[in-house]
Amino acid sequence: MLFGHALLEKLVVPRKSITAHVYRVLADAPSIDSMDAWLAQDLNADKLATKPFAHLPVLGVPGWCAANQDAVFYRDASVFRPPFVLPRAL
């Protein structure tokens, strides 16, 4: 489930590189009310200070644009990059 007012503003002029910062959670909540209660408890200043967000290229979400039906759409390395992983200390 994706939501947020900034996404709607960005989609006024859609482009492939529109990226959202998302707070990922497990989607096995039995209802929106239980998800809302969990988020209200989980989101706190200390946790948010760690910037627990992932980058999501919005037009890569299935169904958001017709072009993403083709696998070639995702080969654009300037938009769809692997996650950055810090190298292990020697």
Secondary structure per residue as TSV (DSSP state, phi and psi in degrees):
chain	resnum	aa	ss	phi	psi
A	1	M	-	360.0	127.6
A	2	L	-	-116.4	137.3
A	3	F	-	-151.8	158.8
A	4	G	-	148.3	136.3
A	5	H	H	-68.1	-32.4
A	6	A	H	-64.8	-31.9
A	7	L	H	-63.0	-43.3
A	8	L	H	-63.2	-39.9
A	9	E	H	-64.6	-41.5
A	10	K	H	-66.7	-33.4
A	11	L	T	-77.6	-3.6
A	12	V	T	-60.6	-38.0
A	13	V	S	-124.3	82.4
A	14	P	-	-67.5	144.4
A	15	R	-	-150.2	154.7
A	16	K	T	-58.5	-32.7
A	17	S	T	-88.6	9.0
A	18	I	-	-60.4	124.9
A	19	T	E	-126.4	136.8
A	20	A	E	-108.7	151.3
A	21	H	E	-93.9	121.5
A	22	V	E	-117.4	148.9
A	23	Y	-	-103.9	107.1
A	24	R	-	-83.4	135.9
A	25	V	-	-138.4	159.3
A	26	L	-	-69.2	135.7
A	27	A	-	-99.1	33.1
A	28	D	-	-100.5	19.1
A	29	A	-	-67.9	139.4
A	30	P	S	-69.7	-19.3
A	31	S	S	-157.1	163.7
A	32	I	H	-61.3	-38.0
A	33	D	H	-62.3	-41.5
A	34	S	H	-70.5	-35.4
A	35	M	H	-64.6	-42.5
A	36	D	H	-62.1	-43.3
A	37	A	H	-63.6	-41.7
A	38	W	H	-63.9	-45.6
A	39	L	H	-62.2	-41.2
A	40	A	H	-59.3	-34.9
A	41	Q	H	-80.6	-38.8
A	42	D	H	-76.5	-36.9
A	43	L	-	-80.9	111.4
A	44	N	-	-140.6	167.1
A	45	A	H	-58.0	-42.7
A	46	D	H	-63.1	-45.0
A	47	K	H	-66.2	-44.5
A	48	L	H	-64.8	-28.0
A	49	A	H	-65.0	-22.8
A	50	T	T	-81.8	-2.6
A	51	K	-	51.9	65.5
A	52	P	-	-82.3	39.9
A	53	F	-	-104.5	153.2
A	54	A	E	-114.9	152.9
A	55	H	E	-88.1	135.1
A	56	L	E	-129.5	113.0
A	57	P	E	-68.3	106.3
A	58	V	G	-58.7	-42.1
A	59	L	G	-71.6	-5.0
A	60	G	G	-85.6	-7.4
A	61	V	S	-72.1	125.3
A	62	P	T	-51.4	131.5
A	63	G	T	91.4	-8.6
A	64	W	S	-82.4	-22.1
A	65	C	-	-156.8	152.1
A	66	A	G	-65.8	-34.0
A	67	A	G	-62.3	-27.4
A	68	N	G	-77.5	4.2
A	69	Q	G	-74.4	-19.2
A	70	D	S	-100.6	131.0
A	71	A	G	-58.8	-27.5
A	72	V	G	-60.3	-31.3
A	73	F	G	-53.1	-36.7
A	74	Y	G	-87.3	-0.5
A	75	R	G	-85.4	1.1
A	76	D	-	-78.2	97.3
A	77	A	T	-67.0	-16.2
A	78	S	T	-75.3	-16.7
A	79	V	T	-111.7	-47.9
A	80	F	S	-102.7	87.0
A	81	R	-	-105.6	150.6
A	82	P	-	-66.9	155.2
A	83	P	-	-63.1	145.3
A	84	F	-	-75.8	131.6
A	85	V	-	-122.2	125.4
A	86	L	-	-65.4	137.0
A	87	P	-	-67.4	148.8
A	88	R	-	-70.6	144.5
A	89	A	-	-69.2	143.4
A	90	L	-	-85.1	360.0
